[in-house]
Amino acid sequence: MGIAVVTGASSGIGREFALRIGNEEGIEELWAIARRRERLQDLIPQCRARVRVLELDLLRDDSLEKLERLLKKEAPQIVYLVNGAGFGLFGAFEALSLKEQLDMIALNVGALTALTHLCLPYMQRGGRIFQMSSLSAFQPLPFVGVYGAGKAYVLRFSRALNRELRPKKVGVTAVCPGWTKTAFFDRAANSDAVCVYDFFFTPARVVTKALADGKKGRDLSVCGLSVYLKLLLSKVLPHRLIMKLWCLQQKKEGLFGEKRT
Ligand SMILES: NC(=O)c1ccc[n+]([C@@H]2O[C@H](COP(=O)([O-])OP(=O)(O)OC[C@H]3O[C@@H](n4cnc5c(N)ncnc54)[C@H](OP(=O)(O)O)[C@@H]3O)[C@@H](O)[C@H]2O)c1
């Protein structure tokens, strides 16, 4: 049985992945994971594949244990794993709650790593893993520091794993979108820490590009010319300068480093 495991399937980019993969030929069952059961149940009539609703809080150890037991029992053939669950917190490190920042690392980094480890034994030749990283992974960004550092982990881990898994013919793609119109901002942007958003992509565009990049065997998926240009700049400009420009754009400081009020 060819199945797809998608976390974050209740909203945004993960949901778009679930809808696209859940209607793909050859995928018999979609394991849709998130905390909001009713949002996952909405997928049932919209997918060609059977949808198995897995209401799991990935910040809980017992959720990972439950998934591990299910995988052992069913021994499915996993064609796709999408690690789409995640959240962001923008703001000054000192001002943000420590608990929330540690939860963000636990979900964006820890749960993603755990899901990858749990699912890999059930993936064979042709399987693909999509990991949600971000444009913020390519350079340090003040006021998005912990979030961006977590996404840098995802990027490095995913590309390294892709190389490691070459003999097994399982591919890993780090998906690195710029700003994308989803519910992400309800939680991430509840202060004016990041106040300028230059351009928004749709989840459909990001996922179309990611699936196409996955098919081409790419370990990195970047959607949109503006995002690609920023990625290139992060490789050629000193990161100190990029941070300066970012702080200027976000009205955190003036040209000569003075703090804006
Ligand atoms: N939107 C952007 O601009 C953007 C840009 C770059 C990267 N990303 C990354 O893309 C990924 C998806 O974000 P999005 O924009 O699609 O946000 P979103 O619409 O808020 O979706 C986040 C998903 O994560 C799930 N989730 C959150 N906490 C969870 C938990 N404890 N256990 C299980 N599932 C949990 C949510 O489901 P429940 O609430 O139902 O549990 C939801 O399905 C994230 O990793 C984000 O960092 C987003």
The ligand as a Gaussian input file, in Angstrom:
#p B3LYP/6-31G(d) Opt

LIG

0 1
 N        3.618000      31.117000       5.960000
 C        4.857000      31.496000       5.711000
 O        5.126000      32.669000       5.344000
 C        5.988000      30.500000       5.823000
 C        7.219000      30.832000       5.224000
 C        8.276000      29.946000       5.324000
 C        8.119000      28.753000       6.004000
 N        6.915000      28.431000       6.586000
 C        6.806000      27.156000       7.311000
 O        5.830000      26.354000       6.720000
 C        5.289000      25.459000       7.706000
 C        3.777000      25.524000       7.616000
 O        3.362000      26.833000       7.971000
 P        2.019000      27.472000       7.417000
 O        2.358000      28.793000       6.867000
 O        1.286000      26.505000       6.571000
 O        1.257000      27.734000       8.816000
 P       -0.187000      27.341000       9.337000
 O       -1.217000      27.609000       8.292000
 O       -0.318000      28.008000      10.659000
 O       -0.094000      25.755000       9.557000
 C        0.638000      25.195000      10.594000
 C        0.261000      23.733000      10.753000
 O        1.023000      23.177000      11.837000
 C        0.145000      22.426000      12.676000
 N        0.617000      22.400000      14.047000
 C        0.951000      23.475000      14.822000
 N        1.277000      23.059000      16.060000
 C        1.155000      21.699000      16.064000
 C        1.362000      20.702000      17.050000
 N        1.740000      20.999000      18.299000
 N        1.134000      19.399000      16.711000
 C        0.724000      19.075000      15.464000
 N        0.536000      19.975000      14.490000
 C        0.740000      21.264000      14.794000
 C       -1.196000      23.174000      12.575000
 O       -2.282000      22.305000      12.869000
 P       -3.162000      22.341000      14.213000
 O       -3.211000      23.764000      14.701000
 O       -4.491000      21.796000      13.768000
 O       -2.448000      21.419000      15.151000
 C       -1.217000      23.545000      11.100000
 O       -1.739000      22.482000      10.342000
 C        5.877000      25.902000       9.043000
 O        6.964000      25.076000       9.363000
 C        6.372000      27.312000       8.758000
 O        7.454000      27.655000       9.600000
 C        5.845000      29.279000       6.493000

